[in-house]
């Protein structure tokens, strides 16, 4: 987990080019993106709530593959 006093953050990472990415905060859908040609995705200015923010990143492949990653960001 990560601790911060910020109320916004950037969520980014690596993936397979062309895969779709969905972002969830505390089980609520935040937005979607596509992994670019360099293998990166990014969600800018993601709002954070006071306390624990459980971030889930779900990637969907072109042939039905699925990958999940979870992160915890705690706002103090």
Buried (B, 14 or more C-beta within 10 A) or exposed (E): EEEEEEEEBEBEBEBEEEBBBBBBBEEEEBEEBEBEEEEEBEBEEBEBEEEEBBBBBBBBBEEEEEEEEEBEBBBE
